[in-house]
């Protein structure tokens, strides 16, 4: 690929190209981070690549393969510190050294404690010049969930809700299909596709028989079939094991985890497991339900979940907000009215005064067909 791709071959433009490449792995490389790499020699791009999926070559290896012998004497622009350990693939730092790369410019240090700083040290020990920090903020936006999992042992949690203009999510009897139109539902499919897990309360399964899957025909992407082959983990909060044995999500490709506080091996649990569920026992919170932080820590540490998408009703949505377990909200609002008898967006009991209101920071609002998408995050104290 020639330098004509970029208006100029400045370090900034090279890193921007690496970030652009990294985004191509947004739906496929979980649980690994999204990474892009560009190799530049004598003022032109000689190789580039991104990490496609876990277990396959990393971005640096793909760029080196494209460059061949032209990598010798090149500068590598990479969105994340090259790895220094052998996992399912070999260390990228060593591959860069052996290929004769003389300079590495990384946007940020890897938050993975197995790597953090070690890749840079390996490169420097071999005489490779290393610079860190170019376009760091933009690069960090590639992997917010991975960064949080590495640093805090928790995934990033996104709460997705569809609502009417008057803030209602379903009729009084629970009927909710459909409030929003096809464009909004297509975006929800893409949110699922980039998530490690999709979490719902058992009520959503009982009322809607939600499949919680990525459906290729609804993604609206050229490579939809390939994307849909990686189904996110399905997570159901079911404290009392009320999950229907014939629930559609139990027969879908991929895994369904049912989290409960029922520790005994009951006949109900045996039948659920026989139907395809993996039952996980969690500690109970003060309300006698699954403790949220323990659940999220389990998903991060045992299931390597970076991003958890929550699709649920007002009760669980409100409880997660009250527990300070929501990092961002994706709200899809339709130009329709469901009336005062319909179900609310959040169940937040106890808010009696204006000083108790829960404020959000809106990061983005945009039209989606006839609907609106509002991206926001809770404003936390301090």
Buried (B, 14 or more C-beta within 10 A) or exposed (E): BEBEBBEEBEBEBBBBBBBBBBBBBBBBBBBBBBBBBBBBBEEBBBBBBBBBBBEBBBBBBBBBBBBEEBBEBBBBBBBBBBBBBEEEBBBBBBBBBEBBBBBBBBBBBBBBEEBBEBBBEBBEEEEBEBEBEBBBEBBBEBBBBBBBBBEEEBBBBBBBBBBBEBBBBBBEEBEBEEBBBBBBBBBBBBBBBBBBBBBBBBBBBBBBEBBBBBBBEBBEBEEBEBBBEBBBBBBBBBBEBBBBEEBBBBEBEBBBBBBBBBEEEEEBBEEBEEBBBBBBBBEBBEEEBBBBEBBBBBBBEEBBBBBBBBBBBBBBBBBBBBEEBBBBBBBBBBEBEBEEEBBBBBBBEEEEEEEEEEEBEEEEEEEBBEBBBBBBBBEEEE
